[in-house]
């Protein structure tokens, strides 16, 4: 499947078998795929995501994305 820059497309994701190594970005990226990542590891790496509650600094204000 080819995706044009800035185009909104949907694609079905399916689990891959074998060595689970992904190649991409014109061969500039090569790495093993993680089977699972815990929510705390995800947040530590990428930040909050949908339905996470985020407290604003040291206030009692909480936002939900």
N, C-alpha and C positions, 0 to 999 in steps of 0.2 A: 504494500500500500504506500502511496506517495502522498505526502502532505505538503501543500504549498505554504510558504511563509505567511503568517498572519491570517490563515484560514481556520475557521472553527470546524473541526471534524470530530466525529465519534468513531471509536474503534473498539471492538470486543477484545478484551484481554483474556488469554488462555494460559494455563500453566505450561511451561516448557519442560521437556524431559532431558535426559542426558547429563552432560557436565554442568549445565546451568551457567554458562558463560555468555554474557551479552556483548556483542560488538556493535559499535555505533559511532555516530558523529564522524563520518568519513574515516573510520579506523583509528581515531584519536582516543577512543575510550574502549577499554576491554576490562571486564571484571566479573567476578562471580556474583550471582544473584543471591540475595539473602532469602531464606525460606520464610522467616518471620522477623519482625522487629517489635519490641514492646512499645507501648504508648509513650513511656517515659524516655526511651532511647530516641524515638521519633521526635518528640518535642525538644529534646536536648540538641538534636542535629538540625532540625528544620523549623522549629518554632511551633506555636499553637496552630490548630487547624479547626475545621468546622465542629461546632458544639463544645469547644473548649471554653472554659471560663477563665478570664484573665483579669487579675487585680491590678488596678492603676497605682503604681508605686506603693507608698505606705498608707494609702487611703482605704476607705471601706467601699470604694466604687469598683464594681465588678462588671465586666462586659462579657457578653457571650457572642461569639462569631457565628 
